[in-house]
């Protein structure tokens, strides 16, 4: 590398220069995984620069984690919409074989879902396969939290009762315990998703409705101008093509899923980054108004998990050190809503992108996304006394509480954390009109099975 300074020629060896220079590029905004609506491969949350490891003088003595299932195929409810849009473009391309348009690759492309049987299931192939992702996360968790297990105690893993979620819990367990110890030291506890489970569930139902938020949710997916532009551009290339902005939405969503099994998607380059930004925002609206702060009944739903976690954090390791939970993305966003750490100050607009907002779905609940509460036992520092603190880690990024950052590494004293949250946590039972005959609080963290019968539950196999 050569630099000129006035009259002097300064030669800096390339190896030295690379170690001295700071990167002046921030590339996260151009990462397609940040704009695919949390439907593509897992991606870490953008950090605030806070060290992911425990602060100096602190050790983790309890962990409460909830994790989304790994990368999957589209949902069965999405399949017909995707296939309808695909039929349009395939017919147009085949009708005009000599046209050199953006969709020419379709002549040699096949849909990555082999049959309807694969819808809803985790992927098993490629560099981003959901099953392998869950196993790898288990290995990483063992490296980070292995000191919390004595290698003798049977540890429960709690999974909401959907096949891909149980599969995720099982593979995470194999990664954490190792294949041999998993057989006898892990105990998969499958938690029913029936509404009769009441508050004692990972996937909870609210019988009341926020009519404003629900109205916007029911109208989803909204359209944005950039998707109209994409439709016009592609329609202009093929005489018989008549795509709508809704078709574009589902084609882009399909493109987000494809890397989950193939590792790449030729569809990605069909659309501009402006269009991907809009696609991501439309998914943000879904998680905001259907399962987040835009729907006033989601805080009560999330408050059950938060309230139970407060009990564990105050009881400490005597009640257990490892609490691994597995559920849906829409089970995690209400918890984030109840915590209040990322709620936008005002509702997200539905007719334009709210740039810089804090409810980005790819930052909150990507495939394999996980929300972790760490209880810290800390020595005294120059700014904080010795004691017990808590911090939240979302997709490997520490997220401090806005009103409480006085502890080491921007953590919060457990007592203050408890006081802040309990001050205005809504009551799930009353606000969601839970019948008295249903469970009124979360109890399975204290009343669980140590049987291993569900560790190898058979799932549906596809040909």
N, C-alpha and C positions, 0 to 999 in steps of 0.2 A: 504494500500500500504506500502511495506517495502523497505527501501533503506539501503545499507551498505556503511559506510564511514570509511575505515581503521578499527580501533578498536571499533568504536561506532555503535550501532544499533539505527537508527532513525525511529520512527513510525510517519507517517503523515496520519491523517484521510482522508478517500477517498473523502469526500465532500470538504475538504480544498484543497486537491491535484488537484481536477478537476477545481477549480477556479484559482489556481496559475499557472498551466502549460499551455504553448502555444501548439497548434497543430503543429506537425512537418510533417504533411501529406498534400499534395496537390492532390486532387482527380479529378479535372476537366478533366484531360487528359484521365481518364478512364470512363468518363460519356458518355454513348452512344449517348446522345442528342447532344454532341459536334462533332459527326462524322457521322450524318445521312443525311447530305446534306441539312439541313433546311427543311426536309420533315416531321419530327416528331413533337412531342409536343414542345411548346414554352420553351425556356431556356434563362435566363439572360445572357448578355454578361459578360465575364471575366473582372473584374474591374482593374483599376490601384491603387485602394485604396483611391480614392478621394470620399469624402462624397457626397452621392446622394442628400441630403438636401441642400437648398441654403446656401452659405457661411455666416458666422456670419456678421451681419450688412447689409445683402442684402435681398431683397424680389423680387419675380418674379412678373412682371407687364404685361407680355405678353407671350403667348405660341403659337408656331406653330408646329404642330405634323402631321406626316404622318405615317399611320399604315397599315401593311399588314393584310389581312383577317385572321380569326382564323383557327384553325386546320381543315383540309379538307380530303376528300377521294382523291384517285389519279385522275389525269386529264383524260378526255375521250381519249386524244391522247396517254396516257400511258397505258390505260387498256388493249388493245390487246397485247402489248408486255409483260406485266405481265402475262396475261392469257396464252400466248403461252409457257412461261417458266414453269408456274404451270402445264400445261398439261403434259409436259415432266416428271416432278418429280412425279406427281400423278400416271402416268401410270407405271413408273419404280417401285415405292413402292408397288403398287397393284399387279404387276406381280410377285413380290418376297416377299410374305407375311411373310416368315420365316427369312428373313434377319434382323439382329439387327443393323441398321445403324442410322446415324444422323437424318434421315428424317422419322423415324418411327411414330412420332407424327401425320404425315399427315393422318394416318388411321382414326383418330378421329377429324381432323381439317377441318374447312370449310372456304372458302374465305369470308373475312369480308365485301365485297361489295355485297349487296343482289341482285342488278340488275344494268344494265347500267344507269338507271335513277340517281343513286347516284353519279356517276362520276362527278367531278368538284364541288360538293357541300360541304359545311361545315358539320362537324360531330355534332351530337346532344347528343350522349351518352358517358358514361364513364367519368373518372376524368379529361380527357383532351379534352372534347368536345369543338369544335370551337365556338359554339354559346355562351356557358357559359363563355368561356375565354374572349370573347368580352365584355360581361356584367360585368364580374369581373374587367376588365381593366377600364371600365367606372366608376365603384365604386371607384377604386384606384385613378383615375384622379380627381374625385370630392373631395376626401380627400386631395389631393395635391394642386389642383388649384381652389377649390371651392370659394376662396376669390376673384377670378376674375369675378365671375358672381353675379349680383345684384338680382337674382331671379325674375326679371321682363323682362329683355331684351330677345328677341327671338334670339337664337344662331344658326347659320347655321352649318351644318355638311356636308362636301363635299365628295361624294362617286363616284368613277369611275363606269361606267355603266356595271357591271357584277353582277349577282345575289348574289353570296357569299359576294361580297364587300358591296353591299347595305345592306345585312343582318347584316354584321359586324357593319356598321355604325349605324344601327337601334338599335342593342343590346347594343353597347357602349353608345349610347344616353340614353337608358333606365337606364343603370347603373349610368350614370353621373347625369341625371336630376331626376331620380325616375320615376316610371311608370305614375304617375299623371301629373307631370310637363312636361314630355316628350311629352304628347299629344298636348300641346299648346306653350311650350317654346323652343322646338327644331324644326329645319326646315331642313329636309334632302334635299340637292341639288344634284341631279344626273347629273354627268358630262359625256357627250358622249365620247365614245372611238373611234369614227369615225375619220379618218385622216383629214376630213374636219374641225375638231375642231381646227386644227393647234396648236398654242402655248397655247391656252386657254383651257388646258386639264391637267389631272393628268396622263393619259396614252398617250404619244406622239409618233409620227411616224417620222422616219428620212428617207427621200427619197434617200439620198446618202448612199454609203457603204464604209466601210474600208475593202478592199479586203483581207488583211492579217488576221485581226481579224475574219472576216466573214468566211474565209476558215476554220479556226480552229473550229469556232462555228459549222459550217455545218458538220464537221467530228465527233462531239461529239455524244455519250460518248466515250472517249478514253479508252483504256485498260491499265491496270497496272499489273505487275507480280503477285501481291498478289491475284488478282481475278482469274488468270489462275490457281494458286495453289488451290484455293477453288474449282474450277471446277474439277480439277484432283482428289482431295480428295473425293468429293461426287461421281464422276463417278466410282471410284475404289470400292465403297461400293455396287453398284447396276449394274449388268451386262448389263442391257438394257439402262442405263442412259448415255446420251451424251450431257451434258451441256457445253456451251461455256462461255467465260468470259462475253460476253454480257448478256447471261441468268443470270449469277450470279449478274451482276449489277442490273438487273430488279427485281430479287428476293430480293436482299438486300434493294432496294428502296421500294418494297412492304412491307418489314418488318419494314421499317421506318414509313410508313403510318399506320400500323395496330394499334399501341397504341393510335392513334388519336380518335379511336372509342371504342376499347376494353380495353385500359389502359395498355396492355402488348402485347408481341408477342413471341410465342415459336420459331419463326425463328431467333430471336436475337442471341441465343446461338449456332446456327448452324455455325456461322462464328466467326473467331478469331478477337481480337482487331486490329491486323495488317491489316486484311482485311477491317475492318470498317474504319480505318484511310485512306485506299486507296479509299474506297467508298466516304467518305466525300470530299476527294481532287478532285475526278472526278467531283463532283457537284461544287466545288470551281471553276474549270476550266470553267464550264458553265456560272457561274455568272461573271467571269472575262472576257471571250472572247465574250460572247453573250450580256452581259448587264453591262459591267464595263470597267475598264481602258485598257483591252486588245483590245477593239474596240474603235478606235479614234472618232467615231461618238456618243459615249454615253455621253461624257462630254457636248457637245452642247445640247443633250436631257435633261440632268439634270440641265443645266444652267438656264433654264426657271424658274424652281421652286426656285433655289437659288437666282436668280436676283429679283424675286417677293418678296421673304422673306426679302431681304435686304431693299426693299422699306417699308415693314411693320415694320421692326425693327427700322428703322430711323424715321418713322412717330410715332411710339409708340402707347400707349393705346388709343389715340384719334381715331385711325382707327380700333380699336377692340382689345380685350384682348385674345379671345379664337379662334383659327383656327385649327379645327380638320379635317384631311383629311384621306381618306381610299382608298387604291389602291393595286396594285400587287407588288410582290417582285421585279420584273424587272422594276418597276417604281421607286423604292427606291434606288437601286444600282447605277443608273446614277446620282442621286442626291449626293450620297456619293462620286462618282467619281469627280463631279464638285466641291465639297467642298475640296477635296484633302487631307482629314485628315487621310486616311488609305491606300492610294494608294501605292502598293509595288514599290520599287526603280527600279525593272526590271521585265520584263514579266515572268509569271509563266511557268516553263517547263511543257511539256505535256507528257514526258516519265518517270517521276519520281516525287515523292512527294517533294515539297519545304517546308520542315519543318520550322515552325516558321514564315511563311509568314502572312501578315496582311489582307488578303482577304478571310478569312474563312467564308463560307456561313452561318454556324450555328451561328456565332458571329454577322453577318451583318443582315440577314433577316430570322430568324426562323419564323415558323407560329406565327402570332400575333406580329411579330417584329415591332418596332416603333422607329422612328427618331424624336427627339424633340429638338427644338430650344427654349431656355429660355432667355428672356430679363430680366436682373437683374438691379434693382435700388439699389445702394450700398452707404453706408456711407464711409467716408475716413478711410483708415487703415494705418499701418506703411509703406506699400509698394505701396499703390495706392490711388489716390484722389477719392473723392466722384464723382459719375457719373453713367453712364449707360454702362452695360457690357452685353456680350452674351456668352452663353456656349451651347455646343451640348451634348445631352444625347442620347445614342444609346442602346436600350434594357436595360435600367436602369443603365447604366454605363456612367459616365462622360468621354468624349473623348476630351482632350484639342487640340487646334490647335498647330501644330509644331512650328510655327513662332510667336505665340502670346499667352502668358500665364501670362501676367503681372497683371491681375486683381485678385480679391478675388477668392479663390477656383480654381485657374488656368484658370479663365475666360479671355475674351479678350474685351478691350474697343470697343464699337460699331463702333466708327469712324475708328479705326485701322482695325477691322474685315472687314468693308465695303471696305476700301482701298485695302486690300490684295486680296479680292475676285474679285473686279471689275477690278483689274489690268490686269487679263488675262482670265476672263470668256469669252468663245467663244460665237459667235452669232448664235443662233439656226436657225433663219430664213434663213440666207445665207448658213450656212454649211450643213443644212439639206434640202435645196432647197424647202422651203415652198412657195407655190403659193401666190401671192399677194391677192387673193380673200379669203384666209383663215385668221383667227385671227393671229395677229403678236406678241401678248404678252399675259401673263396670266392676266385675268381681273376679274374672278369670285369671288375672295376674296373681291373685292370692289363692285361688281355688282351681288348680289345674291338675291334669293327669300326667303321671310319669310313665305311662304305658307307651310302648314303642310300636303298637300295632299299625298306626297310620304313617310310619316312617317310609313305607314303601307302597303306598296306596296305588293301585293300578289306575291308569288313565286311559282315555280313548285313544287308540292307535289309528293313524291314517295310513292307507296303502301308499 
